[in-house]
Every structure is written in C-alpha cells, then in structure tokens.
C-alpha cells in the first residue's frame, strides 16, 4: 500500500482519581444498677457507704482509655494492662454480706463498648483513544476508518475493625430474600426498639423482596422489639433459629412447632409494616447451615450502613430456592 493522501484526527482522554475514607464510631453505654442489686453488710461498711453510680464521667474517660490500650495490644502484639470497668461498680473494698457470691456467666455487665473503625482506599484510572480518517492510495483506492481503544483499572482496599465489650449492642438480624436478589437496604429508616431496652433506635428498612425473619412471641400480631427478631439479642441469629430444630434434621420445616409461628416482617418507608407467614410467601423450609463471607452494604455516598456476615438458603414449596442472610446493621 502506497498512501498518496490522508485526512485523519486522533484524540485521547485520561482520567485518574483516588480517594481515602476513614470512619470511626465509638459508643459507650452505661446502665445504672437497681438499688437492690447488691446488699452490703453493716459490719463491712460501718459508715453509710452511699450509692455510687456505675460510671461517672471520669470512669467513662478511663473506659475509653482502656479501649485504646486494647487497640495498641492488637496492633503491636504487646500485652497492655487496662482497667476492668467492673472496678468502678463500687468504691472502696466493701464485702458482700454472707461471703462472696458467684455471678452468673450470662449476667449482664451493666456497661458496654461498641467500637467500629474502617478505612477505604479507592483508585481508578481510565484511558480512551479515538481516531478517524480517510486515506487514498496510489492505485486509486480510498478507505475510511475508525479506531477506538479503552483501558481502565480500579483498585479498592478496605480494612475494618470491630470490637464489642461488655453489653455492647449486637445487631445481627436474619433476612430472607424472596425475590432471588441479595439483601439490600431501602434507603430509609424507621424507629424501632432494636435492642429491647425500651427506647427507640433507628433501624434501616429493606428493599422490596426482602424481609426480616421474626417470631411473634407475644401473639399480638405485630413485631414490637428486637427480641422478636433472630440475632439482635445474642449476636447470632443462626444459633437462635437452630434451637427450634426439634427433630434435628438441620432444617426449620413443618416438623418443627416454630414453623407456623415464624413471620416475614417488611417495614414500609411510609410507615406501617407487612407481616406474613412463611406459608403465605411459599417458603417450605429454611436450611440451618451457612457460609461466612462478609460484604459491605453502603449508601449512595459510599458510607457504611451495614455488612452481610453470612449467607444460607431456604427452599420454597414450588421447589425454588432463595437466600437467607445475616446482616450486621449500624443502628
């Protein structure tokens, strides 16, 4: 080919961006013990000891210092001594009347720390090249051509750390995905007593097609608190659900008494909620095994709003299957 004439144009564009996001959330909760929780013998405390709150401002500051010490220990591998918050329950060295009393392992501590830390680094690059033209050759031929080339890459690095100490809130409900899609948050929230402490929290709503797995414990036809969901009170919804497997076959099905009491709860953005039975939604059985693979749930601004912790499955009466996921929600 011998080119005698040519007319062409070529252009290119290049974009590069990087971002770094750090999020940190620390919550310290204190519940003042009831007046009759501990009774002091008069001989052990001849002067009126008085009632001391579990944690004052100074104690809370020390608690936060304890958390920092724990983080240093995790990062450096060196043992760091930090104060036990139980030391602040009472001042002095008062003894219990009648000798020592063994506390139950399941007894609530009366304090809690919830700490979440995450960093996200994102890097993207794209190159686009375009060319178009016309050439003529010595033998009289003419060619018109176009060329387009695109190159792109992206890199995301996410690191996170979560700590739960004492009675720190655990927010891990089970969700059934009826539409065949994975769980996703609906971009709205509603007031709900998630941790069962009598005060309303802000709970994220789910997109249509997903529902919280619930049990109407008091039979009032509604879901009134997190104690009627699977996970918020213990931090492991799968274990709570497995406790209802009466025949031990690894499934929650019609052989288990709880099956008829289970509900699918779908709070609505405009208020109210849809509540239906498993049978009404065609769910035949829920498998009690799951795989643990985390996946972040983020809003349109890339802020972390929750995390998928594990995924299992259910089988429908018509033979279809769907997923069951345990979510860790930021409440």
TORDRENMI-796935 format. One record per atom (N, C-alpha, C, O, CB): x, y, z. Coordinates in steps of 0.02 Angstrom, whole numbers, plus 50000, padded with zeros to 5 digits. Last residue first. Glycine has a CB too. Example, Ala and Ser with C-alpha at 12.3 -4.5 7.8 and 13.67 -1.06 7.14 Angstrom:
BEGIN
506424988850354506844994750357506455000250394506705005750402507044997050286506604971650390506154977550390506604983550390507124983450423505654977650452
END
This chain:
BEGIN
486545002553191485915005153218486055011253261485585014253289485554999653260487164994853063487355000553105486725003953129486405007653092487815005553066486984977153058486744983853041487014989053090487084987753149485984983953042487424963152984487654967153041487494974353025487824977452983488434966153055486364949952933486634956652922486874959652988486554958853040486104961152890486264934552860486334937852925486684944552913487244944652887486714933452977485114928552739485734931852757485704934952826485194937652847485914937152705484564916652628484454919252696485114922252718485624918852716484194913752746483954915052460484484915852510484214918552576483724922152578485024920452483483004901852381483184908852392483694909252449483834904152481482564913152408482254891052260482674892252318482834899752322482794903352272483324888152314480794881152211481284886552202481704887352265481534884652318480924893352184479834872052245480494869552226481014874952214481604873452206480434865452166478674876952294478684875452223479364873152198479464872352138478474881552184478974879952424478514874352412478494872352339478324866752323477814876252436480744883952430480044885452426479614879252413479874874052394479924890452372482084884252544481774880852488481024882252489480714881852541481914873152490483454895252586482804892152600482554888952536482774890552481482294897452627485154897252647484634896752596483984894052624483964891152678484874892352539486444908952698486164902252694485624902052642485614906252596485884899952763487834918952736487284917652689487084910252692487514905852689487474919652617488474932352840488444925352817487824924352775487344928352778488444920452878488574946452845489044942252881489054935052855489594932152849488874942152955488474961552764488244954652762488774950352796489354950652777488114952252688488314976852848488774971952820488434965052820488134963052871489444971752859487964994652839487864987852863488354983152829488754985252787487154985552851488355006752797487725006452833487584999552860487124998652901487155008652788489675017152752489495010352775488865010652817488825014252866490075007352816489495027952615489545027152687489315020152707488815017652681489135032552724489345031152483489855026252500489975025652575490485023052597490505028052466488235038252454488825042052470489405037752492489915040352517488675047052524487275028452443487505031752382488115036052393488485037452346486945035852354487865016152565487365020552535487655023952473488225022552454487115025652585488334998852574488485005952577487935009952543487595007552498489165007452544488814984052646488224987452619488334994952629488414997252685487564985052653490114972252617489884978752643489264981152608489194980352547490434983952637490194955552661490104960252605489804966652632489294966452667489654957152549490994940252716490724946952726490664950952662491044949952614491154950752775490504924252729490884928452683490604935552688490044936752667490844925752609490114909252788490304915852813490754919352763491344917452756490644915352882488694899752750489394901152736489534908352759489124912752750489564900152660487614888852846487764895052810488514895452796488904891952827487524901252850486214878652893486924879552879487014886052840486564888352806487214873552840484854876652901485184879752959485944880252951486284882252998485034875853020483604880552782484194876652799484584880352853484634886452851484644875352737481894881152794482504885252799483074880752822483034877552874482404891252849480494877652689480974875552740481574880252737481754882852684481194868152730479524884252609479404877552635479864875452691479654871852736479454872752580478684898852572479314896252599479174889452632478754888952677479634901152650477574905752525477794899852489478454896952512478764892952477477854901352418477064915852598477574917752549477864911652512478334912352473478134921552584476224908752681475934913852636476424916052582476214917952528475694919852676477144901352755476704897952707476404902852658476324901352598476144894252744477704911052837478124907752787477694904452734477854904652674478584902552820476564925152852476854918752874477304915952819477274918252762476294913752893476854942952863476564937052831476904930852858477464931152884476634937352755476644959852873476824954052913476464947952884475854947752880476634955052988477174975752830476844969752807477094963852848477704963052856476954968652730476944991052921477354985352902476904979752876476334978952898477794982852961477065009052948476735002652947477204997152923477784998352908476115002852902477825020952834477535018952898477155012452892476945010552838477075024352925478375022452711477855027252731477545025752798477065029052817477325027352680479225011452700479505018252704478995023252729479175027952765479775020452636478824997252803478735001252743478995008352754478995010952810477995001452722479474981352855479294988252870479284992452806479684991352761479784991352922479094965752848479324970552798479084977552816478554979652793479084968552727479374949852908479194956652927479514961652879480124961752871479424958153000478744934352917479174938452874478934945652882478364947352865479154936152799478714923053056478414928253015478964931652973479544931752991478054933453058478324907653137478804912153106478454916953059477954915253027479344908153067477404898653178477434904953215477914909953184477914915853202477634903653286477564887153107476934890853098476924897553133476504901753119476344886653122478824883053157478734884953086478104889153076478124894153039478694878653043478904878353285479004885553275478834887753204478714893653192479714887453291478804864553279478234868453303478294875853287477784879153276478164867553378479374856153136479554860053195478974864653215478694868053172480194864153183478934850953020479004846353076479174849853141479114846953195479554841253060479004860952927478354859852959478384854753016477914854253055477854857652908480674866752968480144865052921479494863752960479454865253019480334858852878482284870352974481664872653006481104871652954481074875252904481714880253029483504857352971483044861852936482504864352985482314860853031482714858352876484194847553035484574852953004484164857952966484434862252932485084850052959483474838353104483634836653035484024842152999484154841652939483014835052997482994838853236483704838453224483904836853153484444834153141484004833553268481704840853275481874834053252482604833453233482824827953214481434832153194481734854553314481534849353361481744842353339481934838253381480784849453371482514868153304482514862253261482364856053304482824852753328483194861453224482684879353380481984877253368481944871053323481394868853307481594882953336484014882553380483734879953443483014877453434482774873753477483744885353496484224888653259484384881553265484084878553328483924872553329485144880553265483964902053289483484898353248483594890853255483114886953256483554900353175485084905453365484414906153394483904901953355483484898653385484204913453394486104903253272486074899153333485384899453365485114894453389486594901453383485784913253179485784906153159485724901653220485344896753220486414904453119485974925353244485294923153228485254915853209484744912653221485024927253172486934931353357486974925853310486284923053297486034918753335487454920253337486724941253449487254942353401487334936753351487754937153306487904943353436485694941053540486264936553552486844937953506487414936053521486044929453543484764950653502484894949753574485504945353587485804945953641484294946653607484724950353358484904956453396485084955353469485514958753495484344961253392484344936753312485014939453310485164945353354485684945453386485174941253242482804937553248483314932553262484004935653254484234937153199483244926453214481524946853337481924945353278482444940153297482514938453356482264951753249480994949753456480574945653412480904944653344480594941853299479894948753404481854958453515481804951853545481374947053504481394941053514481514952353616481694970653454482194966153427482184959253457482474954553429482864969053436479874972853456480564974453475481034969353445480824964353415480634974653553478634969753397478704975653439479404977653458479524983353476478314974653499477684964953269478374964153292478554970453330478624975853301478874962753233476004958353292476484963453270477184961653297477254957553342476274970553292475104949853351475024951353280475484956653254475374959253199474334953353266475324946053479474914952053470474834954053397474544959153381475214957753508476084935253527475464933953492475024939953481474414939253474475084928953529477334936453580476774937953625476094937253591475584938453622476844944953651478154932553473478194929053537477584930253581477354925753615478824931153574478234930453320477754934353360477694930953428477234927053440477054934953325479764931553245479304927053280478874931253326479124935153367479694921453319480564934453085480334936353151479894930853181479684926253146479944942953148481664940152964481354934252993481184935753066481614938053104481834928052988481354954052859481654951552921481284945352944480664945152944481644957052976481434952552681481034953352743481444950752802481824945952796480364949552738481404958152510481754955452568481344956752631480954961552633482464958552575480574964052420480824957452403481224954252458481374948252455481254957852341481114980852432480574976152419480864969452396481344969252358480084978952365482464983852549482144984552484481594979352476481604974152509482654983952427482234987752723482484983552669482124985252604481564987752604482394976152686482735000852837482244996852802482564992952745483104994752722481685001352776483725002052986483655002752913483104998252886483014992652908484325001052879483175009653136483315003353101483235004253026482725006953004482854997653127483565018453271483425019653201483655013453162484245012253155483795026053175482685014453424483285015353384483075016753313482485016253295483745008953388481805018753573481805017653500482485018953470482835023753487481285022253467481925009453725481985015753688482055014153614482325009053595482585019853713481884996853782481325001253794481365007953759480875011753761481275002453865482864988353743482984992053805482424996953821482485000853869483634995753800482924980553628482474978553681482584982153747482424979553800482544971453693483624984453518483994980653568483574978953630483834976253679484594984453590482634991053440483024985453412483354981153466483364975053461483544988153365481274998053430481664996153489482064989953472481864984353487481204994853551481245009653298481095002753321481555001253379482145002853378481194997553263480895020453165481005019853237480795012953261480235010753247480635025353276481735018053008481125018853048481295017653122481795014353138480565013953025482425023252850482475020252916481835021652955481435026052936483095023052954482925020252680482515023552730482615020052797482865014452800481755023552710483605012752589483715019852588483265023752636483235029852632483625022452520483474998852596483005002652555483095010152555482695013652525482325001152576484824987352572484444992052614484054996952571484284998852518484914995752662484754970452517484994977352509484534981952549483944980452559485004979452433485144953452490484864958652534485174965452518485774965952506484984956852608485034947552319485354948052385485034953652425484694957952398486104949152378483564940552239484134945052243484424944952313484114942552360483924952252223482444933052250483014930052216483634934352216484164932152195482824928452146481444938152326481434939752255482004936652216482054937552155481454947252245481634935452459481104931852424481124932852349480854928752312480434933952450482754933452575482704936952511482244933052465482434928052436483414937852478482684935652747482524931352691482434935552629482084940652630481884927152706483844939152875483424941952822483314936752768483784933552746483744948452792484234940753047484194936552988483684939452939483154941952960483994929253007485204953853129484594950253113484664945753051485104946853009484024955153102486224959553230486344954753176485714950853158485684944853173486904949953194486914968653331486354970053286486424965753224486634968053171486324977553267487284971253497487394966753440486794967353394486224966553417487514959453464487994983253606487424981053564487654976653507488144978053474487054987053537488944977853746488884981853685488364978853639488294972753634489564982253649489164973753875488494972753847488404976853784487844979153769487964974653898490854970353851490304970853899489654969353865489584964253831490284977853929491294974953684491484973353752490884974253798490454978453786492074977753775491734972853523491154972953565491364970653635491594965053644490574968453537492494979953381492574977253448491914977953486491584983053481493144980753485493104979053218492514979853261492654976453328492894970853330491874976853227493904985653079493994982753145493374984153186493134989853189494634985553180494414984852909493934986452961494104982753025494414977453025493224984752939494874990352749495074987352812494584989452866494354995152867495804989352831494964988952576494534990452634494794986752695494914980652692493794988652620495394994952422495654991552482495254993752542495194999752557496414993152492495234993952251494904995752314495194991652370495244985452366494124994652309495564999452091495834995952149495474998552211495415004552221496604996952155495434997951914495195000551978495474996252034495614990352026494415000651981495655002851744495824998751801495535001951864495415008051865496604997751808495565002851565495345005151631495575000251685495674994351672494575005951634495575008251400495925004551452495705007251519495655013351529496705005151443495005007851235494875009751304495275005251351495304999151342494125009351320494935013951071495315009851119495165012451189495185018451202496075010051104494415014150904494285016050974494645011151020494655005151009493525016150989494435020250741494765016050791494595018650860494625024650873495535015750781493905020050572493825022550641494165017650688494175011550676493065023350659494085024950399494185020450457494045024150522494065030250526494905017550457493995023550225493805027350285493835022550344493635016750339493085030450277494975023350080494745019850140494555024850194494905029750206495295014950167495135021249908495015025949963494705022150021494235018250012494545031749940496255018249769495785016049821495725021349876496175025349888496005009349851497235021549677496565024449670496065022249722495485024249719496295022849605498515017249697498125013449647497405015749644496985012349613498155006049663498965025049801499215026449733498815022849680498775025149623499945024649727497575028849911498185025349891498355026949819497955029649781498105017849901496965038750044496935036949972497605033949954498135036149977496765043249927496005038650194496645038350158496515036350086496035032850069497135033250192495225046550331495155043950263495845044050230496225048850237494645048150221494765043650506495075046950449494925043650383494565038650378495815047350459494935043450682494515042650623494845046350565495175051550574493785045350635495145037650849495435040350787494945038950730494595033950730496125037150772495325038151025494895037550967495235040750907495555045950913494195040850980495575031651186495895034251125495415033051067495135027651059496585030851111495545033051359495145032151298495495035451240495695041251244494425035051308495915026551515496195029651455495755027951396495595022051384496935027251442495735027851690495455025951626495775029951570495905035951576494685027051626495785022651859496125025851803495825023351738495665017451731496895024451804495565023552036495305021951969495695025751916495915031451928494545023551964495575018352201495985021252147495695018952080495605012952069496735019152154495205019752371494955018252304495385021952253495535027852260494215020252296495175013752533495585017352483495365015052414495335009052399496355015952494494435014852686494325012652618494745016952571494685023152570493575013052598494335009152853494655013452803494535010552734494535004452725495425014252818493495008853010493575006352942493935011552899493835017552908492895004552911492935003653166493425007653130493515004653060493594998653053494115007953169491905003453306491975001553235492455006353201492375012453207491285001353199491424998053463491905002053425491974999153355492084993153346492605002153461490514998453606490464996353537490925000953496490825007053494489724996653511490364993353770490764997353723490684994253654490764988253644491524997553744489374994053919489524991253853489934996153811489855002153816488894989353817488734988454075489094993254034489234990053967489224983853961489744995754069488134978054138487904984754155488264990254118488104996154127487974985854228488354964754113488874968454148488634975354171488904978154219489474969254104487184951554140487384957454104487864961554146487804961754207486774961754085487604934454160487354940654190487604946554151488184946754130487554941154264488124922654120487684926054072487424932654098487054936054063487114921554054488824917954225489204919854166488784923754116489044927554076489494913754132488324924354384488194920154326488574922654266488644928654256487444919854310489424926154519488994929154468488914924354411489374920754392489294935854443489444920554683489664919054614489164922054566488564920854569489724911554603489824930154821489284927454780489534926454710489804931054680488664932154781490654928754979490654930354907490074926954873489854921554892491314928154875489754932455132490284929655091490194931455019489734935055000490314922355099488764938955201488694931855195489224928755150489154922955130488024930055169488834953855105488594950455165488534943055152488304940955099487914953255188490324958255019489624956155016489434952555081489834948755108489494951654956491354971955068491254964955055490514963455055490114966955087491614960655108492214986255004491644983355040491554976155021491664974354963491004987355028493284994454972493384987254972492834983855012492964979055048494064985455002492915008454862493145005354924493214997854916493194995254861492675006954981491475009354759492095012054784492275008454848491845005754884492045019654795490824999254627490775001654696491455004454716491975002054692490544995954745491094998654492490414997554514490315000054586489775002554603490244990154510492344999854442492005006054457491305004954485490955009854499491975010354396492784987654407493094990554466492744996954487492824999354544493824992054453492224984454289491864982154349492154985254412491824985354464491884974554353493124988554191492584993154210492204990954273491894995154306492094993854153494804985954221494164982554213493614987254235493624989654291494154975954255496124994654138495664993854194495034990154176494764991054121495495000554223497474985954058496984991354062496454989554114496364983754132496654992653993499064982254001498594981554057498114987554057498324993254056498984981254125499514974653853499394981053885498894979953942498354977153931499134986353834500674964853771500134964853820500104971653854500594974153881500234959253872500974967353599501214967853668500614968353716500124971853703501674973953677500514968153472500644961453498500904961453569501034956153597501124958053454500124979753410500834978753424501004971753448501584969653444501054983653476498744979053388499174981353334499904979653346500274978353299499094988753324498214974553510498064970953448498574972653394498804968253357497354972553423498694984453597498884977453606498784973353543499194969253525498494974353664498024995653549498764995353546499004988253552499464986153517499074999753601496724991853583496904992653512497664992453503497914989353456496634999253484496814992253722496674985953688496864986253614497124981453587495934984153696497025005853743497545001153762497444994453728497934991253707497545000253837495785010553699496385012453662496965007653678497345005753634496595019653677494985005153800494895003053731495505004653689495725000553648494275006353701495435012353910495515005153908495455002453837495834998053817495005001753953495015025053877495725023753880495875016353877496365014153847496035026753941493655023053894493905024453826494665023353823494915020953772493735031753806493675021254032493455015853988493715016853918493955012253886492695015353988494045033854075494505028254085494325022354042494765018654018494515026254159492895040754043493515042554010494025036954017494385035453969493795049054040492015034654130491905033654058492545035454019492715032253970491315037954033492515039454250492555032254236492465030954161492805026554134492025028554276492205052954237492905050954242492985043554225493455041554191493185052354312490805052554237491165055054178491895052854178492165051054126491135062654174490425036654316490345043854308490755046054247491015041854210490565047654372489595021554323490135025154290489975032654289489445034654264490245022554218488655017754424489125012954394489715016454362490285014354373488765008854342488515027854571488335026154503488855021654472489435021854492488245032454460488345022454736488805025454687488585023254618488485017254606489545023354700487575025954886487505022654821487935026254771487895032354763486765022454798488355024055047488015027854995487995023854930488365019054922488345034554983488945019455162489345019855101489015024155049489355027555010489475012955074488945024555321488495023855265488875024855200489115030355186487895028855269490165015255406489925021755386489475020655326489605016355284490505026655370490385001455403490095004555462489835011555449489325013555477490605004855517490324989355312490314996455293490015000455349489435002655344489924997455226490274977255369490774978255317490834985555297491334987655268490604974055256489234977855454489904977455483490444978455432491014980255448489984970855518488154978155366488304984255403489004983955433489344989155437487794985355459488354971755201488284970555273488504976755311488984980055292488704964355294487454977255058488064977355097487914975955170487424978355198488414984155089486764970054918486594972254986487224971755028487504966355034486014968055017486424974054750486904971654799486724974354867486544980254873487634973654779485194978154692485614973154658486104969954707486204963854705485994976454600484304987554733484344981454772484774976154739484714970254755483654978754785484354997954642484584999354710484684992954749485104992754795484105003854746485044992954482484484994054528484744994554599485274991954615483964988254522486375001854396486074995854427485504997654473485485003154501486594991854464486325011054248486395011454321486045005554354485455004354339486095018154347487195007254108486545006154139486645006254215486995001954242486214999554115488015014753976488035013354047487325012554072486895016754058488405018854086488995013753829488345013853861488405011653933488805007153950487845009253823489885021353705489945018753773489265019353807488995024853812490495022653814490445019953543489855020853585489985017553652490185011753656489225017853552491295026153407491375023453474490755025053515490555030853521492005026253509491835025053244491245025953286491355022453353491485016453355490605023253251492545030953098492665028453165492055030053208491805035553208493305031653196493205030052935492615030852979492755027553046493045022053049491985027752946494015036952799494095033852864493465035252905493235040952909494725036552901494475035852632493935037252679494075033552744494235027552744493255035152650495205042252491495335038752553494805040752604494695046752616496055040252581495395040852315495055043452374495215039152434495345033152428494285043852363495865045752151495975041652210495625044952269495585051052273496735040652224495865045351974495605047852037495785043052093495845036952083494835048952034496075050251808496355046551865496065049551929496035055651937497145046851865495875049551633495625051551699495935047151753496045041151743494855051151702496155055151471496415051251527496135053951592496155059951604497195051251528495875054251297495705057051362495935052251417495905046151410494945058451368496325058551130496375054151188496165057851251496255063951257497095051351196496175058250952496095061451017496135056351073495985050451063495425065351021496495061550783496565057050839496515060950904496795066450910497245053150836496065061750610496095065250675496135059950730495845054550725495475069850685496525063350437496335059650497496395064050559496725069250559496765053350505496815060450274496495065450318496245061750380495805057450375495905069150281497985058150144497665055850206497375061750244497655067250245498175052050251498705051649995498365057150031498015054250092497785048550092497845060749984499435040849957499565047149922499245053049958499475058649953499305046849851500195026350011499715031550028499905038049994500475040450001499665032550105500295010749951500635017149948500115022649958499665023449917501025018049881500434994050000500005000050000500445006250000500895007050041499525000050062
END
